[in-house]
């Protein structure tokens, strides 16, 4: 079994890995009651017993297990299984030698059962990633020069507040082996259109995408993540409805997804949403009015010692 000592804080993990002798590996457990999305190729969920500061892997949870609503594990050292106070589920990429920083679900055992949630801090100090980060947004057209503001409505979503030298970030994210991607989901005629705001790898540096902003406004773009949805990008097809641009962001959904190592997709969000918000239908442009994003609590599972 893989046993990993974790020195934990609310914001970071440092792992020290040791090989353990195989003693009496007869313990069994299962995970069920999944409410988890299928993951892309080369990514998987992994389950971990938390035993006195150690992460003990019980194995991977495959897409087949999710579809069957059951993942069973055996050959677990009985002492580890009996002593485990908590259980965590991480998102991993192929070849990960230790738990990633991306704890999606966690829960304390109550008897033999642990209900795993996405907004949890465990009794041993381990927190799910969504519990350790925060984001708020402003509705403004930050790239539009003052002289042109009246030409546009409510078309921008940004992760900073204030103007000029008083501007400051509204993000508190953790990075390391994870980046993030923000998306605006605009619904028209019951169809959802995913608009990529860009990959975020720093709270106070611009994201990697400005595809919806006219080149004439490039010199006015602030050094913070965000987007003004003013034009159809030249590198996309024309599948958007007629008159879609500029996009009125009011009434749309805003989501923040993780970008695990190696994931590179500009048109389809990673299937896990960490934080989300509904932009009010009566939203007005205001660089000083911040609105918080909430933890997505729909994901869950149950771990059972057998």
C-alpha atoms as a printed R data frame, in Angstrom:
    type eleno elety resid chain resno       x      y       z
1   ATOM     1    CA   UNK     A     1   0.000  0.000   0.000
2   ATOM     2    CA   UNK     A     2   1.058  3.565  -0.545
3   ATOM     3    CA   UNK     A     3   1.397  5.429   2.752
4   ATOM     4    CA   UNK     A     4   2.307  9.094   2.754
5   ATOM     5    CA   UNK     A     5   2.972 11.371   5.715
6   ATOM     6    CA   UNK     A     6   1.343 14.764   5.317
7   ATOM     7    CA   UNK     A     7   2.375 17.840   7.264
8   ATOM     8    CA   UNK     A     8  -0.767 19.858   6.850
9   ATOM     9    CA   UNK     A     9  -1.822 23.491   6.916
10  ATOM    10    CA   UNK     A    10  -4.950 25.075   5.545
11  ATOM    11    CA   UNK     A    11  -3.146 26.211   2.421
12  ATOM    12    CA   UNK     A    12  -0.416 23.721   1.583
13  ATOM    13    CA   UNK     A    13   0.698 20.137   1.928
14  ATOM    14    CA   UNK     A    14   4.246 18.820   2.191
15  ATOM    15    CA   UNK     A    15   4.498 15.080   1.658
16  ATOM    16    CA   UNK     A    16   7.131 12.632   2.809
17  ATOM    17    CA   UNK     A    17   6.735  9.198   1.245
18  ATOM    18    CA   UNK     A    18   7.848  5.889   2.758
19  ATOM    19    CA   UNK     A    19   7.450  2.316   1.617
20  ATOM    20    CA   UNK     A    20   5.582  0.133   4.130
21  ATOM    21    CA   UNK     A    21   5.754 -3.589   4.716
22  ATOM    22    CA   UNK     A    22   2.766 -5.621   3.550
23  ATOM    23    CA   UNK     A    23   1.411 -7.166   6.735
24  ATOM    24    CA   UNK     A    24  -2.193 -8.320   7.000
25  ATOM    25    CA   UNK     A    25  -3.841 -6.739   3.957
26  ATOM    26    CA   UNK     A    26  -7.358 -8.054   4.420
27  ATOM    27    CA   UNK     A    27  -9.291 -4.859   5.077
28  ATOM    28    CA   UNK     A    28 -12.082 -3.934   2.674
29  ATOM    29    CA   UNK     A    29 -14.069 -0.804   1.961
30  ATOM    30    CA   UNK     A    30 -16.214  0.729  -0.744
31  ATOM    31    CA   UNK     A    31 -17.209  4.087  -2.169
32  ATOM    32    CA   UNK     A    32 -20.747  4.642  -3.385
33  ATOM    33    CA   UNK     A    33 -23.497  7.243  -3.776
34  ATOM    34    CA   UNK     A    34 -21.324  9.061  -6.279
35  ATOM    35    CA   UNK     A    35 -22.279 12.467  -7.547
36  ATOM    36    CA   UNK     A    36 -19.148 13.086  -9.592
37  ATOM    37    CA   UNK     A    37 -18.536 13.861 -13.260
38  ATOM    38    CA   UNK     A    38 -16.588 11.533 -15.523
39  ATOM    39    CA   UNK     A    39 -13.012 12.738 -16.021
40  ATOM    40    CA   UNK     A    40 -11.103 13.128 -19.292
41  ATOM    41    CA   UNK     A    41  -8.495 10.587 -20.365
42  ATOM    42    CA   UNK     A    42  -5.330 10.605 -18.203
43  ATOM    43    CA   UNK     A    43  -7.171 11.992 -15.154
44  ATOM    44    CA   UNK     A    44  -8.729 10.005 -12.346
45  ATOM    45    CA   UNK     A    45 -10.000 10.170  -8.780
46  ATOM    46    CA   UNK     A    46  -8.016  8.488  -6.002
47  ATOM    47    CA   UNK     A    47  -9.228  7.587  -2.514
48  ATOM    48    CA   UNK     A    48  -7.142  8.080   0.633
49  ATOM    49    CA   UNK     A    49  -7.509  7.003   4.235
50  ATOM    50    CA   UNK     A    50  -6.208  9.634   6.652
51  ATOM    51    CA   UNK     A    51  -4.479  7.851   9.527
52  ATOM    52    CA   UNK     A    52  -2.636  9.869  12.172
53  ATOM    53    CA   UNK     A    53  -1.193 12.334   9.668
54  ATOM    54    CA   UNK     A    54  -0.619  9.771   6.901
55  ATOM    55    CA   UNK     A    55  -2.359  9.501   3.535
56  ATOM    56    CA   UNK     A    56  -2.905  5.810   2.737
57  ATOM    57    CA   UNK     A    57  -4.056  5.148  -0.821
58  ATOM    58    CA   UNK     A    58  -6.892  2.663  -1.267
59  ATOM    59    CA   UNK     A    59  -6.824  2.955  -5.062
60  ATOM    60    CA   UNK     A    60  -8.193  4.739  -8.095
61  ATOM    61    CA   UNK     A    61 -11.853  5.394  -8.821
62  ATOM    62    CA   UNK     A    62 -12.429  4.815 -12.524
63  ATOM    63    CA   UNK     A    63 -15.158  6.134 -14.783
64  ATOM    64    CA   UNK     A    64 -16.581  2.580 -14.847
65  ATOM    65    CA   UNK     A    65 -16.903  2.689 -11.061
66  ATOM    66    CA   UNK     A    66 -18.769  5.985 -11.310
67  ATOM    67    CA   UNK     A    67 -21.156  4.561 -13.890
68  ATOM    68    CA   UNK     A    68 -21.779  1.500 -11.685
69  ATOM    69    CA   UNK     A    69 -22.070  3.706  -8.565
70  ATOM    70    CA   UNK     A    70 -19.661  1.500  -6.618
71  ATOM    71    CA   UNK     A    71 -15.903  1.181  -6.180
72  ATOM    72    CA   UNK     A    72 -14.688 -1.642  -3.923
73  ATOM    73    CA   UNK     A    73 -11.199 -1.886  -2.465
74  ATOM    74    CA   UNK     A    74  -9.450 -4.747  -0.708
75  ATOM    75    CA   UNK     A    75  -5.917 -5.618   0.420
76  ATOM    76    CA   UNK     A    76  -5.965 -2.709   2.861
77  ATOM    77    CA   UNK     A    77  -3.996 -3.139   6.071
78  ATOM    78    CA   UNK     A    78  -6.620 -3.747   8.733
79  ATOM    79    CA   UNK     A    79  -4.846 -1.528  11.248
80  ATOM    80    CA   UNK     A    80  -4.899  1.376   8.796
81  ATOM    81    CA   UNK     A    81  -8.554  0.839   7.967
82  ATOM    82    CA   UNK     A    82  -9.610  0.580  11.587
83  ATOM    83    CA   UNK     A    83  -7.542  3.595  12.648
84  ATOM    84    CA   UNK     A    84  -8.571  5.908   9.800
85  ATOM    85    CA   UNK     A    85 -10.320  8.974  11.167
86  ATOM    86    CA   UNK     A    86 -11.148 10.523   7.793
87  ATOM    87    CA   UNK     A    87 -11.264  9.923   4.053
88  ATOM    88    CA   UNK     A    88 -10.271 12.185   1.155
89  ATOM    89    CA   UNK     A    89 -10.783 11.965  -2.582
90  ATOM    90    CA   UNK     A    90  -8.314 13.734  -4.855
91  ATOM    91    CA   UNK     A    91  -8.128 14.456  -8.572
92  ATOM    92    CA   UNK     A    92  -4.928 13.048 -10.054
93  ATOM    93    CA   UNK     A    93  -3.130 12.858 -13.368
94  ATOM    94    CA   UNK     A    94  -1.337  9.759 -14.595
95  ATOM    95    CA   UNK     A    95   1.915  9.072 -12.794
96  ATOM    96    CA   UNK     A    96   1.168 11.020  -9.628
97  ATOM    97    CA   UNK     A    97   3.379  9.510  -6.882
98  ATOM    98    CA   UNK     A    98   1.588 11.257  -3.997
99  ATOM    99    CA   UNK     A    99  -1.716 12.965  -3.294
100 ATOM   100    CA   UNK     A   100  -2.177 16.088  -5.359
101 ATOM   101    CA   UNK     A   101  -3.023 19.349  -3.675
102 ATOM   102    CA   UNK     A   102  -6.439 18.984  -5.269
103 ATOM   103    CA   UNK     A   103  -8.627 17.458  -2.532
104 ATOM   104    CA   UNK     A   104 -12.081 17.510  -4.123
105 ATOM   105    CA   UNK     A   105 -14.055 15.672  -1.405
106 ATOM   106    CA   UNK     A   106 -13.402 14.798   2.216
107 ATOM   107    CA   UNK     A   107 -15.223 13.623   5.316
108 ATOM   108    CA   UNK     A   108 -14.696 12.340   8.849
109 ATOM   109    CA   UNK     A   109 -15.735  8.773   9.658
110 ATOM   110    CA   UNK     A   110 -18.783  8.458  11.905
111 ATOM   111    CA   UNK     A   111 -18.507  4.820  12.860
112 ATOM   112    CA   UNK     A   112 -17.761  3.050   9.579
113 ATOM   113    CA   UNK     A   113 -19.202  5.706   7.270
114 ATOM   114    CA   UNK     A   114 -17.843  9.006   5.976
115 ATOM   115    CA   UNK     A   115 -20.023 11.363   3.946
116 ATOM   116    CA   UNK     A   116 -17.692 13.116   1.523
117 ATOM   117    CA   UNK     A   117 -18.373 16.752   0.671
118 ATOM   118    CA   UNK     A   118 -16.693 19.520  -1.295
119 ATOM   119    CA   UNK     A   119 -16.912 22.265   1.354
120 ATOM   120    CA   UNK     A   120 -15.315 20.486   4.310
121 ATOM   121    CA   UNK     A   121 -12.501 21.030   6.771
122 ATOM   122    CA   UNK     A   122 -11.632 17.797   8.559
123 ATOM   123    CA   UNK     A   123 -10.873 17.339  12.227
124 ATOM   124    CA   UNK     A   124  -7.166 16.872  11.375
125 ATOM   125    CA   UNK     A   125  -6.967 20.207   9.530
126 ATOM   126    CA   UNK     A   126  -7.232 18.923   5.948
127 ATOM   127    CA   UNK     A   127  -9.556 21.071   3.835
128 ATOM   128    CA   UNK     A   128 -11.034 20.522   0.415
129 ATOM   129    CA   UNK     A   129  -9.556 22.799  -2.227
130 ATOM   130    CA   UNK     A   130 -12.806 24.717  -2.742
131 ATOM   131    CA   UNK     A   131 -12.836 25.471   0.985
132 ATOM   132    CA   UNK     A   132  -9.318 26.946   0.800
133 ATOM   133    CA   UNK     A   133  -9.854 29.355  -2.089
134 ATOM   134    CA   UNK     A   134 -12.173 32.272  -2.760
135 ATOM   135    CA   UNK     A   135 -13.157 34.505  -5.648
136 ATOM   136    CA   UNK     A   136 -15.320 37.538  -6.211
137 ATOM   137    CA   UNK     A   137 -16.015 39.387  -9.429
138 ATOM   138    CA   UNK     A   138 -17.028 42.816 -10.676
139 ATOM   139    CA   UNK     A   139 -19.204 43.673 -13.664
140 ATOM   140    CA   UNK     A   140 -17.447 46.341 -15.711
141 ATOM   141    CA   UNK     A   141 -16.014 46.970 -19.184
142 ATOM   142    CA   UNK     A   142 -12.451 47.328 -17.998
143 ATOM   143    CA   UNK     A   143 -10.844 47.325 -21.436
144 ATOM   144    CA   UNK     A   144 -13.151 49.954 -22.916
145 ATOM   145    CA   UNK     A   145 -11.692 53.489 -22.857
146 ATOM   146    CA   UNK     A   146 -13.732 56.114 -21.053
147 ATOM   147    CA   UNK     A   147 -14.667 57.796 -24.330
148 ATOM   148    CA   UNK     A   148 -16.263 54.577 -25.608
149 ATOM   149    CA   UNK     A   149 -18.057 53.390 -22.465
150 ATOM   150    CA   UNK     A   150 -21.462 54.612 -23.645
151 ATOM   151    CA   UNK     A   151 -21.186 52.438 -26.746
152 ATOM   152    CA   UNK     A   152 -21.366 49.231 -24.683
153 ATOM   153    CA   UNK     A   153 -23.741 47.802 -22.139
154 ATOM   154    CA   UNK     A   154 -22.988 45.256 -19.422
155 ATOM   155    CA   UNK     A   155 -20.398 43.163 -21.261
156 ATOM   156    CA   UNK     A   156 -17.459 42.550 -18.904
157 ATOM   157    CA   UNK     A   157 -16.610 40.291 -15.955
158 ATOM   158    CA   UNK     A   158 -13.370 40.909 -14.049
159 ATOM   159    CA   UNK     A   159 -11.581 39.579 -10.982
160 ATOM   160    CA   UNK     A   160 -10.486 42.886  -9.497
161 ATOM   161    CA   UNK     A   161 -12.104 45.920  -7.925
162 ATOM   162    CA   UNK     A   162 -11.306 49.621  -7.962
163 ATOM   163    CA   UNK     A   163  -9.666 51.724 -10.630
164 ATOM   164    CA   UNK     A   164  -6.180 52.959 -11.430
165 ATOM   165    CA   UNK     A   165  -3.627 52.664  -8.650
166 ATOM   166    CA   UNK     A   166  -6.385 51.627  -6.229
167 ATOM   167    CA   UNK     A   167  -7.249 48.460  -8.181
168 ATOM   168    CA   UNK     A   168  -6.808 45.219  -6.215
169 ATOM   169    CA   UNK     A   169  -7.440 41.538  -6.802
170 ATOM   170    CA   UNK     A   170 -10.620 39.769  -5.755
171 ATOM   171    CA   UNK     A   171  -9.004 36.317  -5.971
172 ATOM   172    CA   UNK     A   172  -7.372 34.163  -3.308
173 ATOM   173    CA   UNK     A   173  -6.388 30.978  -5.118
174 ATOM   174    CA   UNK     A   174  -3.811 28.230  -4.585
175 ATOM   175    CA   UNK     A   175  -1.577 27.220  -7.435
176 ATOM   176    CA   UNK     A   176   1.354 24.763  -7.458
177 ATOM   177    CA   UNK     A   177   0.231 21.799  -9.573
178 ATOM   178    CA   UNK     A   178  -3.113 23.490 -10.310
179 ATOM   179    CA   UNK     A   179  -4.129 26.459 -12.413
180 ATOM   180    CA   UNK     A   180  -7.663 27.684 -12.956
181 ATOM   181    CA   UNK     A   181  -9.944 28.602 -15.809
182 ATOM   182    CA   UNK     A   182 -12.922 30.963 -15.623
183 ATOM   183    CA   UNK     A   183 -15.926 30.611 -17.932
184 ATOM   184    CA   UNK     A   184 -19.028 32.623 -18.656
185 ATOM   185    CA   UNK     A   185 -21.984 30.386 -19.531
186 ATOM   186    CA   UNK     A   186 -24.529 32.314 -21.586
187 ATOM   187    CA   UNK     A   187 -27.872 30.613 -22.280
188 ATOM   188    CA   UNK     A   188 -29.792 31.525 -25.436
189 ATOM   189    CA   UNK     A   189 -32.883 29.617 -26.597
190 ATOM   190    CA   UNK     A   190 -32.149 26.887 -24.010
191 ATOM   191    CA   UNK     A   191 -28.646 26.339 -25.383
192 ATOM   192    CA   UNK     A   192 -25.559 26.983 -23.228
193 ATOM   193    CA   UNK     A   193 -22.560 28.714 -24.782
194 ATOM   194    CA   UNK     A   194 -19.251 28.351 -22.903
195 ATOM   195    CA   UNK     A   195 -17.147 31.500 -23.212
196 ATOM   196    CA   UNK     A   196 -13.561 31.010 -22.091
197 ATOM   197    CA   UNK     A   197 -12.297 33.872 -19.913
198 ATOM   198    CA   UNK     A   198  -8.814 32.337 -19.821
199 ATOM   199    CA   UNK     A   199  -6.352 30.360 -17.704
200 ATOM   200    CA   UNK     A   200  -5.499 31.995 -14.378
201 ATOM   201    CA   UNK     A   201  -2.101 31.195 -12.862
202 ATOM   202    CA   UNK     A   202  -1.718 34.254 -10.635
203 ATOM   203    CA   UNK     A   203  -4.164 36.354  -8.625
204 ATOM   204    CA   UNK     A   204  -2.747 39.656  -9.832
205 ATOM   205    CA   UNK     A   205  -1.549 38.937 -13.376
206 ATOM   206    CA   UNK     A   206  -3.716 38.942 -16.486
207 ATOM   207    CA   UNK     A   207  -5.023 35.581 -17.680
208 ATOM   208    CA   UNK     A   208  -3.803 34.096 -20.957
209 ATOM   209    CA   UNK     A   209  -6.781 35.024 -23.151
210 ATOM   210    CA   UNK     A   210  -8.095 38.300 -24.555
211 ATOM   211    CA   UNK     A   211  -9.899 36.779 -27.536
212 ATOM   212    CA   UNK     A   212 -13.164 38.695 -27.083
213 ATOM   213    CA   UNK     A   213 -11.584 42.170 -26.768
214 ATOM   214    CA   UNK     A   214 -11.000 44.291 -29.912
215 ATOM   215    CA   UNK     A   215  -7.338 44.853 -30.693
216 ATOM   216    CA   UNK     A   216  -7.953 48.611 -30.613
217 ATOM   217    CA   UNK     A   217  -8.554 48.303 -26.855
218 ATOM   218    CA   UNK     A   218  -5.461 46.147 -26.152
219 ATOM   219    CA   UNK     A   219  -3.485 48.955 -24.549
220 ATOM   220    CA   UNK     A   220  -6.320 49.542 -22.080
221 ATOM   221    CA   UNK     A   221  -6.517 45.956 -20.762
222 ATOM   222    CA   UNK     A   222  -5.794 45.814 -16.997
223 ATOM   223    CA   UNK     A   223  -3.269 43.413 -15.455
224 ATOM   224    CA   UNK     A   224  -5.936 41.268 -13.814
225 ATOM   225    CA   UNK     A   225  -7.891 38.204 -14.943
226 ATOM   226    CA   UNK     A   226 -11.186 38.922 -16.675
227 ATOM   227    CA   UNK     A   227 -12.815 39.558 -20.032
228 ATOM   228    CA   UNK     A   228 -14.966 41.978 -21.988
229 ATOM   229    CA   UNK     A   229 -17.184 40.005 -24.378
230 ATOM   230    CA   UNK     A   230 -17.298 42.496 -27.213
231 ATOM   231    CA   UNK     A   231 -16.526 40.598 -30.427
232 ATOM   232    CA   UNK     A   232 -16.563 37.162 -32.046
233 ATOM   233    CA   UNK     A   233 -13.017 35.728 -31.907
234 ATOM   234    CA   UNK     A   234 -11.422 35.221 -35.299
235 ATOM   235    CA   UNK     A   235 -10.157 31.744 -34.331
236 ATOM   236    CA   UNK     A   236 -13.635 30.260 -33.697
237 ATOM   237    CA   UNK     A   237 -16.440 29.126 -35.948
238 ATOM   238    CA   UNK     A   238 -19.617 31.151 -36.408
239 ATOM   239    CA   UNK     A   239 -21.877 28.886 -34.359
240 ATOM   240    CA   UNK     A   240 -22.980 31.706 -32.058
241 ATOM   241    CA   UNK     A   241 -26.482 33.098 -32.627
242 ATOM   242    CA   UNK     A   242 -26.917 36.161 -34.786
243 ATOM   243    CA   UNK     A   243 -26.439 39.287 -32.701
244 ATOM   244    CA   UNK     A   244 -24.703 37.353 -29.908
245 ATOM   245    CA   UNK     A   245 -21.857 39.887 -29.645
246 ATOM   246    CA   UNK     A   246 -21.346 42.038 -27.705
247 ATOM   247    CA   UNK     A   247 -22.560 39.681 -24.972
248 ATOM   248    CA   UNK     A   248 -24.733 41.044 -22.179
249 ATOM   249    CA   UNK     A   249 -23.308 39.160 -19.174
250 ATOM   250    CA   UNK     A   250 -26.276 39.876 -16.882
251 ATOM   251    CA   UNK     A   251 -28.237 36.724 -16.097
252 ATOM   252    CA   UNK     A   252 -25.331 34.481 -17.113
253 ATOM   253    CA   UNK     A   253 -23.485 31.917 -15.000
254 ATOM   254    CA   UNK     A   254 -19.847 32.360 -13.986
255 ATOM   255    CA   UNK     A   255 -17.771 29.311 -13.048
256 ATOM   256    CA   UNK     A   256 -14.196 28.595 -11.959
257 ATOM   257    CA   UNK     A   257 -12.712 25.207 -12.834
258 ATOM   258    CA   UNK     A   258  -9.326 23.643 -12.014
259 ATOM   259    CA   UNK     A   259  -6.689 23.103 -14.680
260 ATOM   260    CA   UNK     A   260  -4.721 20.052 -13.515
261 ATOM   261    CA   UNK     A   261  -1.249 19.480 -14.921
262 ATOM   262    CA   UNK     A   262  -1.342 18.829 -18.657
263 ATOM   263    CA   UNK     A   263  -4.953 19.834 -19.312
264 ATOM   264    CA   UNK     A   264  -5.231 22.120 -22.346
265 ATOM   265    CA   UNK     A   265  -8.694 22.863 -23.671
266 ATOM   266    CA   UNK     A   266 -10.036 26.267 -24.696
267 ATOM   267    CA   UNK     A   267 -13.577 25.307 -25.737
268 ATOM   268    CA   UNK     A   268 -14.733 22.760 -23.144
269 ATOM   269    CA   UNK     A   269 -14.466 23.404 -19.376
270 ATOM   270    CA   UNK     A   270 -12.778 20.800 -17.188
271 ATOM   271    CA   UNK     A   271 -15.811 18.858 -15.882
272 ATOM   272    CA   UNK     A   272 -15.410 19.950 -12.246
273 ATOM   273    CA   UNK     A   273 -16.687 23.351 -11.126
274 ATOM   274    CA   UNK     A   274 -15.114 24.591  -7.897
275 ATOM   275    CA   UNK     A   275 -16.776 28.000  -7.537
276 ATOM   276    CA   UNK     A   276 -19.846 29.430  -9.238
277 ATOM   277    CA   UNK     A   277 -22.084 32.482  -9.339
278 ATOM   278    CA   UNK     A   278 -25.204 33.718 -11.089
279 ATOM   279    CA   UNK     A   279 -24.720 37.236 -12.400
280 ATOM   280    CA   UNK     A   280 -27.855 39.198 -11.472
281 ATOM   281    CA   UNK     A   281 -30.225 39.997 -14.329
282 ATOM   282    CA   UNK     A   282 -30.227 43.629 -13.159
283 ATOM   283    CA   UNK     A   283 -26.416 43.865 -12.847
284 ATOM   284    CA   UNK     A   284 -24.948 47.295 -13.513
285 ATOM   285    CA   UNK     A   285 -21.376 48.219 -14.373
286 ATOM   286    CA   UNK     A   286 -19.541 49.098 -11.168
287 ATOM   287    CA   UNK     A   287 -15.796 48.506 -10.585
288 ATOM   288    CA   UNK     A   288 -16.267 48.866  -6.814
289 ATOM   289    CA   UNK     A   289 -19.174 46.416  -6.382
290 ATOM   290    CA   UNK     A   290 -17.852 42.886  -5.766
291 ATOM   291    CA   UNK     A   291 -19.985 39.767  -5.776
292 ATOM   292    CA   UNK     A   292 -18.760 36.545  -4.142
293 ATOM   293    CA   UNK     A   293 -18.607 33.204  -5.909
294 ATOM   294    CA   UNK     A   294 -19.950 30.214  -3.938
295 ATOM   295    CA   UNK     A   295 -18.554 26.715  -3.476
296 ATOM   296    CA   UNK     A   296 -20.193 24.174  -5.753
297 ATOM   297    CA   UNK     A   297 -21.650 21.706  -3.239
298 ATOM   298    CA   UNK     A   298 -23.376 19.329  -5.666
299 ATOM   299    CA   UNK     A   299 -20.462 16.847  -5.717
300 ATOM   300    CA   UNK     A   300 -20.357 14.065  -3.156
301 ATOM   301    CA   UNK     A   301 -19.812 10.392  -2.318
302 ATOM   302    CA   UNK     A   302 -19.900  8.001   0.649
303 ATOM   303    CA   UNK     A   303 -16.985  5.926   1.998
304 ATOM   304    CA   UNK     A   304 -17.841  2.779   3.961
305 ATOM   305    CA   UNK     A   305 -15.544  0.470   5.937
306 ATOM   306    CA   UNK     A   306 -16.715 -3.117   5.324
